[in-house]
Structure formats: C-alpha cells, structure tokens
Amino acid sequence: MHIVGCDFHSRYQQIAVLNEETGEVVERRLEHGNGEAHAFYASLPKPVRVGIEATGYTQWFERLLQELGHELWVGDAAAIRASVVRKQKYDERDARHILLLLTENRFPRIWMPSLSERDLRQLLIHRVRLVQWRTRIQNQLHAVAMGQGLCRKKKLWTRSGRQELESLPLDPWASRRRRELLELYDRLNPPIEELDRAVWREAHGNPSAARLMTHPGVGPLTALAFVLTMGPASRFARGKKVASYLGLNPREDSSGGHRRTGAISKQGNALLRWLLVEAGQTAARRDPELHRLYQRVKFRRGSPIAKVAVARKLAVRLYWMLRNQSDYAPRKSAAPPMPGSSSSAVMSPCASGR
C-alpha cells in the first residue's frame, strides 16, 4: 500500500508518500491548476490511502480520489495539531506528521458526510442566505417608511401596506432607493418559495428528518439540517456530546478546585446552532416542559441565555429521537408547584417542637 500524508492548500498540496513494500518515503509539492496532482494520483498503483486535515475546498479532490479508487481519510485538524510537540510548523513538516500518524494508527479520523449530503447542505445554506438578504431589504424599507412617519411593522408587507409605502412622497434619491429595494425584494420571493418547496420535499423524503418534524417547532429546514450535520446518532455516546459538538456548551476555565464557566463555545456548525435557537423559540411556546425551562432561565439569567438553554435542550431531544428511532411524545410530568410553595415538605413550628 502507498500511504500519503497530504498538507492540503487551495492552490497546491505538499505530500509525503510511503511505499510500504520498499519503505521509501518521497516528498513532493503538487500544483492543482496545471493538472499535476491529478496525474500523480492517477499514476499510483492501488491500494492508496490519503490522509488530510479537515478543511474546505476539497470536493474536487474527494471526487478525484473516488474516481481513481483511492481511500481518503479526513482528520480532526485540532487533534492533529495538538499531537505535534515542537513549535515549528511548515508544509513539509505537516505532511510528514500526517504520514506518521497514519503509519502509527494514531490518525484522528472523523466522520464525513457524502458528496450528495453536502450538496443538500448547499440547498439549506442558499435558502437561509436568501432569506437573510430579504430581511435586510425589509429592514431598509422599514427605515425609509418610518422616516416619513409610516410605521406598520409586519403590516407593511400586506397589499395595503405596500400601497402606502409606494405612495410616500420622497426626494429623488430616496425614491430611487425605495424603487430598487422593492425590485430586489420582489425578485427574491420566487426563488425563496422554490427553495422552500425543495427543502420540504427533501425533508419529507428523509425518514429521519420526517421523524424530527413530529416535534413541535421543528420544521423541514431545521430537521433536515440536523440530520445532515449530525450524521449517524451512534457517533455520540450521550446528549452532552451533542451539545459540545454543536457549540452549545459553556466554555470552561477551571483549575485548582475553582470552576469557571463562560458563554457558549460556538465551536460547532453555526447554521445549525442558529436554526436550533430559532426553532427553540417556537418549541417553547408549544411544549410545556420547554416553556417552563425558558421561563425559569429567563427569570434568573435573561431572555438571550434562556433561548440558548432551550436550543440546547431541543438539540439533545432531537438526538435521542434519532438514537431511539422514536417520534415526539409529550412527557407526562407532575403539576408545577403553586407560586410561593416549596418543592420539599416544610415542617411547621409545632411539628418541629419549637
């Protein structure tokens, strides 16, 4: 077998190749633009195992290795770097280090979604970005309207509100801005509706996503994003691992018996984390347990932290629904205590002998 440690960059890659039969190690730099990388991997006799750090812009490289019948391992970049003792870092050393981890069976391989699953992720990202652009346009038009004393909030996007907005007397440049913003707004609506239909079809055609949609507040977008991002639920041993993977766990800097926690780590997928926070606000209005959690944390820590707490709880719930292959079922819990009452029994002065 040929084992390749690859330090991958956008325009080139530095490799260290081990021929297990002869023990020879060859180091080379391969350019991407002139086809040198394609020709080199095509010339290698099978079997070939290639190890790279997790990074972006690798779809073409993955397809190339798949077409050639080579095996690609993707490793945790942080774990690979943490295993380096010396502080020196350059391309040749990085490639040799990846090769060393591969040969010593210490390579921190991670799960990777398939190319088709990553293409579906592009559908979700594109839909979210278009909606965000439309929201920015709406906010700008709201500002134009309020500058003329017209404050309609959501009603501004009804037929009557649109007529009021278009009939406002504005100066020439402000009038041009209003006209062009409305044109952009009208152009964004049809593709967003088309993408919504595509997301609906993909979510309902995926059994795992359809199962997650049985939970209140979880729609096709959030359910499909959760399935495509988390992958097999068996990858995670418990719910805390899920919260950590999504960056919904608090950062911690504890030492010497003193526990210090801060804001959430935000180390996971930013899009899914944002979708869970949005879905959690709807779920908290429909699910009694999440509603109580939101109210309790909001009273102690404020609304923003309460939203994150609900999102974390929702993520763990969705994980267990996938892990157990079960639909949503509202939990039967005891009635909440009355205001001012205690959850534990309180002895009266007579009963205590005082």
C-alpha positions as a Markdown table, in Angstrom:
| # | Residue | x | y | z |
|---|---|---|---|---|
| 1 | Met | 0.0 | 0.0 | 0.0 |
| 2 | His | 1.0 | 3.6 | -0.7 |
| 3 | Ile | 0.2 | 5.9 | 2.3 |
| 4 | Val | 0.1 | 9.6 | 1.6 |
| 5 | Gly | 0.3 | 12.4 | 4.2 |
| 6 | Cys | -1.1 | 15.4 | 2.5 |
| 7 | Asp | -0.9 | 19.1 | 3.7 |
| 8 | Phe | -3.8 | 20.4 | 1.5 |
| 9 | His | -4.0 | 24.1 | 0.3 |
| 10 | Ser | -6.3 | 25.8 | -2.1 |
| 11 | Arg | -3.7 | 26.1 | -4.9 |
| 12 | Tyr | -1.3 | 23.3 | -4.1 |
| 13 | Gln | -0.6 | 20.4 | -1.7 |
| 14 | Gln | 2.6 | 19.2 | 0.0 |
| 15 | Ile | 2.7 | 15.4 | 0.3 |
| 16 | Ala | 4.9 | 12.7 | 1.9 |
| 17 | Val | 4.4 | 9.3 | 0.3 |
| 18 | Leu | 5.4 | 6.0 | 1.9 |
| 19 | Asn | 5.7 | 2.8 | -0.1 |
| 20 | Glu | 5.1 | 0.1 | 2.5 |
| 21 | Glu | 6.8 | -2.5 | 0.3 |
| 22 | Thr | 10.1 | -0.8 | 0.0 |
| 23 | Gly | 9.9 | 1.6 | 3.0 |
| 24 | Glu | 10.8 | 4.5 | 0.7 |
| 25 | Val | 9.4 | 8.0 | 1.6 |
| 26 | Val | 9.1 | 10.6 | -1.2 |
| 27 | Glu | 8.2 | 14.2 | -0.6 |
| 28 | Arg | 6.7 | 16.4 | -3.3 |
| 29 | Arg | 4.7 | 19.6 | -3.9 |
| 30 | Leu | 1.8 | 19.2 | -6.4 |
| 31 | Glu | 0.2 | 22.1 | -8.1 |
| 32 | His | -3.6 | 21.9 | -8.6 |
| 33 | Gly | -4.1 | 24.3 | -11.6 |
| 34 | Asn | -1.9 | 22.5 | -14.1 |
| 35 | Gly | -3.2 | 19.0 | -13.5 |
| 36 | Glu | 0.0 | 17.8 | -11.7 |
| 37 | Ala | -2.0 | 16.5 | -8.7 |
| 38 | His | -4.4 | 14.6 | -11.0 |
| 39 | Ala | -1.6 | 13.0 | -13.0 |
| 40 | Phe | 0.3 | 12.0 | -9.8 |
| 41 | Tyr | -2.6 | 10.2 | -8.1 |
| 42 | Ala | -3.6 | 8.5 | -11.3 |
| 43 | Ser | 0.0 | 7.1 | -11.6 |
| 44 | Leu | -0.1 | 5.5 | -8.1 |
| 45 | Pro | -0.8 | 1.7 | -8.1 |
| 46 | Lys | -3.7 | 0.7 | -5.8 |
| 47 | Pro | -4.3 | 0.5 | -2.9 |
| 48 | Val | -3.6 | 4.0 | -1.8 |
| 49 | Arg | -4.6 | 5.7 | 1.4 |
| 50 | Val | -4.5 | 9.5 | 1.6 |
| 51 | Gly | -4.8 | 11.5 | 4.9 |
| 52 | Ile | -5.6 | 15.2 | 5.1 |
| 53 | Glu | -6.8 | 17.7 | 7.7 |
| 54 | Ala | -10.4 | 18.7 | 7.7 |
| 55 | Thr | -10.6 | 21.8 | 5.6 |
| 56 | Gly | -12.7 | 23.5 | 2.8 |
| 57 | Tyr | -12.4 | 23.4 | -0.9 |
| 58 | Thr | -11.7 | 19.7 | -1.1 |
| 59 | Gln | -14.8 | 18.5 | -3.0 |
| 60 | Trp | -12.9 | 18.2 | -6.3 |
| 61 | Phe | -10.1 | 16.3 | -4.6 |
| 62 | Glu | -12.5 | 13.9 | -3.0 |
| 63 | Arg | -14.2 | 13.2 | -6.3 |
| 64 | Leu | -10.8 | 12.6 | -7.9 |
| 65 | Leu | -9.7 | 10.0 | -5.4 |
| 66 | Gln | -13.2 | 8.4 | -5.5 |
| 67 | Glu | -12.9 | 8.1 | -9.3 |
| 68 | Leu | -9.4 | 6.6 | -9.0 |
| 69 | Gly | -10.5 | 4.1 | -6.4 |
| 70 | His | -8.2 | 5.6 | -3.7 |
| 71 | Glu | -9.1 | 5.8 | 0.0 |
| 72 | Leu | -9.4 | 9.2 | 1.7 |
| 73 | Trp | -9.2 | 9.7 | 5.4 |
| 74 | Val | -10.1 | 13.1 | 6.9 |
| 75 | Gly | -8.7 | 14.0 | 10.3 |
| 76 | Asp | -9.6 | 16.4 | 13.1 |
| 77 | Ala | -7.3 | 19.4 | 12.4 |
| 78 | Ala | -7.2 | 20.5 | 16.1 |
| 79 | Ala | -6.3 | 17.0 | 17.2 |
| 80 | Ile | -3.6 | 16.7 | 14.6 |
| 81 | Arg | -2.0 | 20.0 | 15.6 |
| 82 | Ala | -2.3 | 19.1 | 19.3 |
| 83 | Ser | -0.2 | 15.9 | 18.7 |
| 84 | Val | 2.8 | 18.0 | 17.5 |
| 85 | Val | 5.3 | 18.5 | 20.2 |
| 86 | Arg | 7.6 | 21.0 | 18.5 |
| 87 | Lys | 6.6 | 24.6 | 17.8 |
| 88 | Gln | 8.0 | 24.7 | 14.2 |
| 89 | Lys | 5.3 | 24.5 | 11.5 |
| 90 | Tyr | 5.8 | 24.4 | 7.8 |
| 91 | Asp | 4.3 | 22.4 | 4.9 |
| 92 | Glu | 6.9 | 19.7 | 4.7 |
| 93 | Arg | 6.8 | 19.0 | 8.4 |
| 94 | Asp | 2.9 | 19.0 | 8.4 |
| 95 | Ala | 2.9 | 16.4 | 5.6 |
| 96 | Arg | 5.4 | 14.2 | 7.4 |
| 97 | His | 3.5 | 14.5 | 10.6 |
| 98 | Ile | 0.2 | 13.4 | 9.0 |
| 99 | Leu | 2.1 | 10.4 | 7.4 |
| 100 | Leu | 3.5 | 9.5 | 10.8 |
| 101 | Leu | 0.0 | 9.5 | 12.3 |
| 102 | Leu | -1.3 | 7.3 | 9.5 |
| 103 | Thr | 1.5 | 4.7 | 9.8 |
| 104 | Glu | 1.3 | 4.5 | 13.6 |
| 105 | Asn | -2.6 | 4.2 | 13.6 |
| 106 | Arg | -2.9 | 7.4 | 15.5 |
| 107 | Phe | -4.6 | 9.4 | 12.8 |
| 108 | Pro | -7.8 | 11.1 | 14.4 |
| 109 | Arg | -10.2 | 10.2 | 11.6 |
| 110 | Ile | -13.6 | 11.9 | 11.7 |
| 111 | Trp | -16.9 | 11.2 | 10.1 |
| 112 | Met | -17.6 | 12.9 | 6.8 |
| 113 | Pro | -20.9 | 13.3 | 5.0 |
| 114 | Ser | -21.2 | 12.0 | 1.5 |
| 115 | Leu | -20.9 | 14.4 | -1.5 |
| 116 | Ser | -24.7 | 14.2 | -2.1 |
| 117 | Glu | -25.3 | 15.1 | 1.6 |
| 118 | Arg | -23.0 | 18.1 | 1.3 |
| 119 | Asp | -24.8 | 19.1 | -1.8 |
| 120 | Leu | -28.1 | 19.1 | 0.2 |
| 121 | Arg | -26.3 | 21.3 | 2.7 |
| 122 | Gln | -25.8 | 23.9 | -0.1 |
| 123 | Leu | -29.5 | 23.9 | -0.6 |
| 124 | Leu | -30.1 | 24.8 | 3.1 |
| 125 | Ile | -27.3 | 27.4 | 3.1 |
| 126 | His | -28.6 | 29.1 | -0.1 |
| 127 | Arg | -32.2 | 29.2 | 1.2 |
| 128 | Val | -31.1 | 30.7 | 4.6 |
| 129 | Arg | -28.8 | 33.3 | 2.9 |
| 130 | Leu | -31.5 | 34.5 | 0.5 |
| 131 | Val | -34.0 | 34.9 | 3.4 |
| 132 | Gln | -31.4 | 36.9 | 5.3 |
| 133 | Trp | -30.8 | 39.2 | 2.3 |
| 134 | Arg | -34.6 | 39.7 | 2.0 |
| 135 | Thr | -34.8 | 40.5 | 5.7 |
| 136 | Arg | -32.1 | 43.2 | 5.3 |
| 137 | Ile | -34.0 | 44.7 | 2.4 |
| 138 | Gln | -37.2 | 44.7 | 4.5 |
| 139 | Asn | -35.4 | 46.5 | 7.3 |
| 140 | Gln | -34.1 | 49.2 | 5.0 |
| 141 | Leu | -37.6 | 49.7 | 3.6 |
| 142 | His | -39.0 | 49.9 | 7.1 |
| 143 | Ala | -36.4 | 52.7 | 7.9 |
| 144 | Val | -37.5 | 54.6 | 4.8 |
| 145 | Ala | -41.1 | 54.3 | 5.8 |
| 146 | Met | -40.5 | 55.3 | 9.4 |
| 147 | Gly | -38.5 | 58.3 | 8.2 |
| 148 | Gln | -41.8 | 59.5 | 6.7 |
| 149 | Gly | -43.9 | 58.8 | 9.8 |
| 150 | Leu | -45.2 | 55.4 | 8.5 |
| 151 | Cys | -44.8 | 52.6 | 11.0 |
| 152 | Arg | -46.7 | 49.5 | 10.0 |
| 153 | Lys | -44.3 | 46.7 | 11.2 |
| 154 | Lys | -45.4 | 43.4 | 9.6 |
| 155 | Lys | -48.5 | 45.1 | 8.0 |
| 156 | Leu | -46.1 | 47.0 | 5.8 |
| 157 | Trp | -45.9 | 43.8 | 3.6 |
| 158 | Thr | -49.6 | 43.5 | 3.1 |
| 159 | Arg | -51.2 | 44.8 | 0.0 |
| 160 | Ser | -52.4 | 47.9 | 1.7 |
| 161 | Gly | -49.1 | 48.5 | 3.4 |
| 162 | Arg | -47.3 | 48.1 | 0.1 |
| 163 | Gln | -49.5 | 50.7 | -1.5 |
| 164 | Glu | -48.9 | 53.1 | 1.4 |
| 165 | Leu | -45.1 | 52.6 | 1.0 |
| 166 | Glu | -45.1 | 53.2 | -2.7 |
| 167 | Ser | -47.3 | 56.3 | -2.4 |
| 168 | Leu | -45.0 | 58.1 | 0.1 |
| 169 | Pro | -43.7 | 61.4 | -1.2 |
| 170 | Leu | -39.8 | 61.1 | -1.2 |
| 171 | Asp | -36.9 | 63.1 | -2.6 |
| 172 | Pro | -35.3 | 61.9 | -5.8 |
| 173 | Trp | -32.6 | 59.7 | -4.4 |
| 174 | Ala | -34.7 | 58.3 | -1.6 |
| 175 | Ser | -37.4 | 57.5 | -4.2 |
| 176 | Arg | -34.8 | 55.6 | -6.3 |
| 177 | Arg | -33.6 | 53.7 | -3.3 |
| 178 | Arg | -37.2 | 52.7 | -2.5 |
| 179 | Arg | -37.9 | 51.6 | -6.0 |
| 180 | Glu | -34.8 | 49.5 | -6.4 |
| 181 | Leu | -35.1 | 47.9 | -2.9 |
| 182 | Leu | -38.7 | 46.9 | -3.8 |
| 183 | Glu | -37.5 | 45.4 | -7.1 |
| 184 | Leu | -34.8 | 43.3 | -5.2 |
| 185 | Tyr | -37.5 | 42.3 | -2.7 |
| 186 | Asp | -39.8 | 41.1 | -5.5 |
| 187 | Arg | -37.0 | 39.2 | -7.2 |
| 188 | Leu | -36.1 | 37.3 | -4.1 |
| 189 | Asn | -39.5 | 36.0 | -3.3 |
| 190 | Pro | -39.9 | 33.5 | -6.2 |
| 191 | Pro | -36.5 | 31.7 | -5.6 |
| 192 | Ile | -37.1 | 31.5 | -1.9 |
| 193 | Glu | -40.5 | 29.9 | -2.4 |
| 194 | Glu | -38.9 | 27.4 | -4.9 |
| 195 | Leu | -36.2 | 26.6 | -2.4 |
| 196 | Asp | -38.8 | 26.1 | 0.4 |
| 197 | Arg | -40.6 | 23.6 | -1.7 |
| 198 | Ala | -37.3 | 21.8 | -2.4 |
| 199 | Val | -36.5 | 21.7 | 1.3 |
| 200 | Trp | -40.0 | 20.4 | 2.1 |
| 201 | Arg | -39.6 | 17.5 | -0.5 |
| 202 | Glu | -36.1 | 16.5 | 0.8 |
| 203 | Ala | -37.2 | 16.6 | 4.4 |
| 204 | His | -40.3 | 14.5 | 3.9 |
| 205 | Gly | -38.4 | 12.1 | 1.8 |
| 206 | Asn | -35.9 | 11.5 | 4.5 |
| 207 | Pro | -37.2 | 9.2 | 7.3 |
| 208 | Ser | -35.0 | 10.7 | 10.0 |
| 209 | Ala | -35.9 | 14.3 | 9.2 |
| 210 | Ala | -39.6 | 13.3 | 9.0 |
| 211 | Arg | -39.3 | 11.9 | 12.5 |
| 212 | Leu | -37.8 | 15.0 | 13.9 |
| 213 | Met | -40.6 | 17.1 | 12.4 |
| 214 | Thr | -43.0 | 15.5 | 14.8 |
| 215 | His | -41.5 | 17.7 | 17.5 |
| 216 | Pro | -43.3 | 21.0 | 17.9 |
| 217 | Gly | -41.5 | 23.9 | 16.5 |
| 218 | Val | -39.2 | 21.8 | 14.3 |
| 219 | Gly | -39.8 | 22.4 | 10.6 |
| 220 | Pro | -38.4 | 20.9 | 7.4 |
| 221 | Leu | -35.4 | 23.3 | 7.4 |
| 222 | Thr | -34.2 | 22.6 | 10.9 |
| 223 | Ala | -35.0 | 18.8 | 10.7 |
| 224 | Leu | -33.0 | 18.3 | 7.5 |
| 225 | Ala | -30.1 | 20.5 | 8.7 |
| 226 | Phe | -29.9 | 18.5 | 11.9 |
| 227 | Val | -29.8 | 15.1 | 10.1 |
| 228 | Leu | -27.2 | 16.3 | 7.5 |
| 229 | Thr | -25.0 | 17.9 | 10.2 |
| 230 | Met | -25.1 | 15.2 | 12.9 |
| 231 | Gly | -24.9 | 12.2 | 10.8 |
| 232 | Pro | -25.4 | 8.8 | 12.5 |
| 233 | Ala | -26.7 | 9.3 | 16.0 |
| 234 | Ser | -24.5 | 6.4 | 17.2 |
| 235 | Arg | -21.5 | 8.7 | 16.8 |
| 236 | Phe | -22.4 | 10.3 | 20.1 |
| 237 | Ala | -22.4 | 8.5 | 23.4 |
| 238 | Arg | -24.8 | 10.9 | 25.2 |
| 239 | Gly | -26.5 | 14.2 | 25.0 |
| 240 | Lys | -23.6 | 16.3 | 26.4 |
| 241 | Lys | -21.5 | 15.2 | 23.4 |
| 242 | Val | -24.2 | 16.6 | 21.1 |
| 243 | Ala | -24.2 | 19.9 | 22.9 |
| 244 | Ser | -20.5 | 20.1 | 22.7 |
| 245 | Tyr | -20.4 | 19.2 | 19.0 |
| 246 | Leu | -22.8 | 22.0 | 18.2 |
| 247 | Gly | -21.0 | 24.6 | 20.4 |
| 248 | Leu | -24.0 | 25.0 | 22.7 |
| 249 | Asn | -22.0 | 24.0 | 25.8 |
| 250 | Pro | -20.4 | 26.7 | 28.0 |
| 251 | Arg | -16.7 | 27.4 | 27.8 |
| 252 | Glu | -14.8 | 26.4 | 30.9 |
| 253 | Asp | -11.6 | 27.6 | 32.5 |
| 254 | Ser | -11.5 | 25.7 | 35.8 |
| 255 | Ser | -8.4 | 25.0 | 37.9 |
| 256 | Gly | -7.4 | 24.3 | 41.5 |
| 257 | Gly | -10.9 | 23.4 | 42.6 |
| 258 | His | -12.4 | 26.6 | 41.2 |
| 259 | Arg | -15.0 | 26.1 | 38.4 |
| 260 | Arg | -15.3 | 29.0 | 35.9 |
| 261 | Thr | -17.7 | 28.9 | 33.0 |
| 262 | Gly | -18.5 | 31.5 | 30.4 |
| 263 | Ala | -20.5 | 31.9 | 27.3 |
| 264 | Ile | -21.2 | 29.0 | 24.9 |
| 265 | Ser | -18.1 | 27.8 | 22.9 |
| 266 | Lys | -19.7 | 28.3 | 19.4 |
| 267 | Gln | -17.3 | 25.6 | 18.1 |
| 268 | Gly | -19.9 | 23.7 | 16.1 |
| 269 | Asn | -21.9 | 24.4 | 13.0 |
| 270 | Ala | -23.0 | 28.0 | 13.1 |
| 271 | Leu | -26.0 | 27.5 | 10.8 |
| 272 | Leu | -27.5 | 24.6 | 12.7 |
| 273 | Arg | -26.9 | 26.4 | 16.0 |
| 274 | Trp | -28.8 | 29.4 | 14.7 |
| 275 | Leu | -31.6 | 27.2 | 13.4 |
| 276 | Leu | -32.0 | 25.5 | 16.7 |
| 277 | Val | -32.2 | 28.8 | 18.6 |
| 278 | Glu | -34.9 | 29.9 | 16.1 |
| 279 | Ala | -36.8 | 26.6 | 16.4 |
| 280 | Gly | -36.5 | 26.6 | 20.1 |
| 281 | Gln | -38.4 | 29.8 | 20.5 |
| 282 | Thr | -41.4 | 28.2 | 18.7 |
| 283 | Ala | -41.0 | 24.9 | 20.5 |
| 284 | Ala | -41.0 | 26.8 | 23.9 |
| 285 | Arg | -44.5 | 28.1 | 23.1 |
| 286 | Arg | -45.9 | 24.7 | 22.2 |
| 287 | Asp | -44.1 | 22.3 | 24.5 |
| 288 | Pro | -44.9 | 22.7 | 28.3 |
| 289 | Glu | -41.5 | 21.4 | 29.5 |
| 290 | Leu | -39.5 | 23.7 | 27.2 |
| 291 | His | -41.8 | 26.6 | 28.2 |
| 292 | Arg | -41.1 | 26.1 | 31.9 |
| 293 | Leu | -37.4 | 25.8 | 31.1 |
| 294 | Tyr | -37.5 | 29.1 | 29.2 |
| 295 | Gln | -39.4 | 31.0 | 31.9 |
| 296 | Arg | -37.1 | 29.7 | 34.7 |
| 297 | Val | -33.9 | 30.6 | 32.9 |
| 298 | Lys | -35.3 | 33.9 | 31.7 |
| 299 | Phe | -36.2 | 34.9 | 35.3 |
| 300 | Arg | -32.7 | 34.1 | 36.5 |
| 301 | Arg | -30.4 | 34.9 | 33.6 |
| 302 | Gly | -32.4 | 36.8 | 30.9 |
| 303 | Ser | -34.0 | 36.1 | 27.6 |
| 304 | Pro | -30.9 | 35.5 | 25.4 |
| 305 | Ile | -29.5 | 32.9 | 27.7 |
| 306 | Ala | -32.9 | 31.3 | 28.1 |
| 307 | Lys | -33.1 | 30.9 | 24.3 |
| 308 | Val | -29.7 | 29.2 | 24.2 |
| 309 | Ala | -30.8 | 26.9 | 27.0 |
| 310 | Val | -33.9 | 25.9 | 25.1 |
| 311 | Ala | -31.9 | 25.3 | 22.0 |
| 312 | Arg | -29.5 | 23.0 | 23.8 |
| 313 | Lys | -32.4 | 21.1 | 25.3 |
| 314 | Leu | -34.0 | 20.8 | 21.9 |
| 315 | Ala | -30.8 | 19.5 | 20.3 |
| 316 | Val | -30.5 | 16.8 | 22.9 |
| 317 | Arg | -34.1 | 15.8 | 22.4 |
| 318 | Leu | -33.7 | 15.5 | 18.7 |
| 319 | Tyr | -30.6 | 13.4 | 19.2 |
| 320 | Trp | -32.5 | 10.9 | 21.4 |
| 321 | Met | -35.3 | 10.8 | 18.9 |
| 322 | Leu | -32.8 | 9.7 | 16.3 |
| 323 | Arg | -31.0 | 7.4 | 18.6 |
| 324 | Asn | -34.1 | 5.6 | 19.8 |
| 325 | Gln | -35.9 | 6.0 | 16.4 |
| 326 | Ser | -39.0 | 7.3 | 18.1 |
| 327 | Asp | -41.4 | 10.1 | 17.3 |
| 328 | Tyr | -42.1 | 13.0 | 19.6 |
| 329 | Ala | -44.2 | 12.2 | 22.6 |
| 330 | Pro | -45.1 | 14.9 | 25.2 |
| 331 | Arg | -43.8 | 14.0 | 28.6 |
| 332 | Lys | -46.2 | 13.5 | 31.5 |
| 333 | Ser | -45.0 | 15.4 | 34.4 |
| 334 | Ala | -46.4 | 16.4 | 37.7 |
| 335 | Ala | -48.3 | 19.7 | 38.0 |
| 336 | Pro | -45.9 | 22.6 | 38.8 |
| 337 | Pro | -45.9 | 23.9 | 42.4 |
| 338 | Met | -48.0 | 26.9 | 43.2 |
| 339 | Pro | -46.3 | 30.3 | 43.4 |
| 340 | Gly | -44.6 | 30.7 | 46.7 |
| 341 | Ser | -44.7 | 27.0 | 47.6 |
| 342 | Ser | -41.6 | 24.8 | 48.2 |
| 343 | Ser | -40.8 | 21.6 | 46.3 |
| 344 | Ser | -39.9 | 19.9 | 49.6 |
| 345 | Ala | -42.0 | 19.5 | 52.7 |
| 346 | Val | -41.8 | 22.2 | 55.3 |
| 347 | Met | -42.2 | 21.3 | 59.0 |
| 348 | Ser | -44.4 | 23.6 | 61.0 |
| 349 | Pro | -43.1 | 25.1 | 64.3 |
| 350 | Cys | -45.5 | 22.7 | 66.2 |
| 351 | Ala | -44.2 | 19.6 | 64.4 |
| 352 | Ser | -40.6 | 20.6 | 65.0 |
| 353 | Gly | -41.2 | 21.0 | 68.7 |
| 354 | Arg | -40.4 | 24.8 | 68.7 |
